[in-house]
């Protein structure tokens, strides 16, 4: 009986998470979220996210290689939603990257955008195109049947677009790459 209760508890928690993710995905894709854009230091948020995930990456035998500019990149974004985007892409790496590999994260200024690029090698063959990976309930590892809802990347893309940014996935063999562009603060755009 205790084992059945444990399984039921796990399944109910997974259903609860799926419901919450689906609700958030629906709101994000329909634009029914209030976005409060503010000036944020992108490097600080990235450092915070990497700090939050350092133990998880270490437990998954992943080495994070950071390439951040020395000068602050100030972006216009909603901090809550940007955090969710970073959390979703970091969780994706944590769950699907091949152990004993490096994860590369770079942040650069490109025109009027700050561009974050995150690259890793997938533990399983990427059987889907980037467009298919961005669809709701999509999973790169088709054999996976536990954990997660398959909504993380879709939510990240919708939240990025709500903030006037661009979210792109690229794959090349087992290489998985996320490119996240968010608008720079207007003053910083004029500086260079």
N, C-alpha and C positions, 0 to 999 in steps of 0.2 A: 504494500500500500504506500509506504513512504516514497518508493521509487516512482510510482505512478503520479503521486502528488508533485514530485519534483519535475517530471516531464510536463504535466499540466501547467505548472507555474512557468516553466520556460516557454511553452507555447503561448500562454496568455501574455507574457511579457513581449514576445515577438509580435503578436497580433497588435498589442498596444502601440509598439514602436512603428509598425507598418501603418496603422491608422493615423498616427501623428505625422509621419513622413508624407503620407498621401494627402493629408489636409494641407500641410505646408506647401507641397508641390503644386497643388491645385491653386492655392492663393497666389503663389509666386508666378505661375505661368499665366494666370488671368490678370495680373497686375493689381490685385486687391490687397496690396500691402502698402502701408504708409512708409515711404522712404524719406529719411531725414539725412540729407547730405551735409557732411561737415568736413573740415580740413583735418586729415589724419597723416601721421608719419608712417608710411608704408613699411619702412625697415623695422620700426618698433613692433608693429603688429606681426610681421614675419618672424622676428626674433622670439616674440612671445609664443607664437604657434609652434615654432621648432622646439622651444623649451618644454611646452606642454606635451609634445610627442616624443621627446628624447628617450624616455624610458621604454615606450612602446617600440620605437624603432630599434633600440638596442636589444629588446627581447626578441625581435624578429630578425636579428642579425643584419640590420641595415645600417650603412654608414651614410650620414648626411653630409654633403659637400655644398657649402654655402658660398655664393658669390654676390655680395651686396655692395652697392656703391658707398663710398665714403660720405658723400653729400646726401643730406636727407631728400627723399622723394616725397613730396606732399601731394596727396591725392584727395579728391572729393568723393567720399563714399559714406555709407551708413555703417558705422562700426559693428553693429549687431549682425547685420547681414554679411558683411565682409568676413567676420569671424566664422560664421556658418559656412561660407564658401571655403575658407582655408581649412576648417575642420573636416569638411567633406572630402576635399582632395587629399589631405593628409591621411584620413582614414582609408581612403581608396589605396593609397600607396602601402600603408601598413598591412592591409588585408591581402593585397594581391602581388606585391613585389617579391621577386625571387630572393630567398635568404642569401646571405653572404655577398650582397651586391651594394653598389653605391646608389644613392638617390641624389640627383643634382638639382639644386634650386638656385636660380639666378634672378636678379631684379635689375632692370635697366630702364632708362628713359628712351622712348621711341616717339618722337614727334610730340603730340599733346597727351600721350599716355605713359603710364608706368606699366611696364610689362614684366610679369612674373612668369617664369618658365620652370616647370617641375618635370623631371625626366626620371624614369626608372625602368628596369627590366622586369617584365611580367613573369610570375612563377609558372603560369600556365599559358599555353598558346592563346593568342588573341584571335578568337574565332569570328569576331564581329568587326565591322567597319567603325570608324569614329562616330559616324551618324547613328549607327545602331547602338553604340555604347551610351549615347546621350538620350536614348529613348527611355521612357519610364519603364521600370521593372526589368531593365536590361542588366545582365551580368556578363562580364567578359569570360568568366569561367563557367561554361554552360553546365558543368557537372555539379556545381555548388548548390546545395539545397538548405544550408543553414545560415543564420546570421545575415543581417542587412535586408534591405527592401528592394534594392536595385533602383532607388530613387536619388541617391546622393549626387551623382553627376548632373542629372536633370535639374535638381533643385539648385545646384551651384550655377549652372548656366542661366536659369531663369533669374536668380538673384543678381547675377552679374549684369544681365541685360536691363534689369530694373534700375540699376545704378549707372546707366549709359555706358556700360563697358562691353567687352567682347570676351567670350569664353570659347576656346577652340581646343579640340582634341586632335592629336596626330598619332598614328601608329606606323611602325616600320618593323616588320617581323615581330619580335617580342618587346621592342622599345615602345613604351607608353609615354606620351608627352602631353602635358596640359599647358596651354598658353592663356594667361589671364591678363587682360588689359583693362585698366581703370583710368579715368581722366585725371590728369594732373591739375593741381590748383592753378587757376588762370594766371596768377602772378608768376608762378614758376614756369608756365608755358612761354612767357615773353622773355624770360632771362636768357634762353639759348636759342 
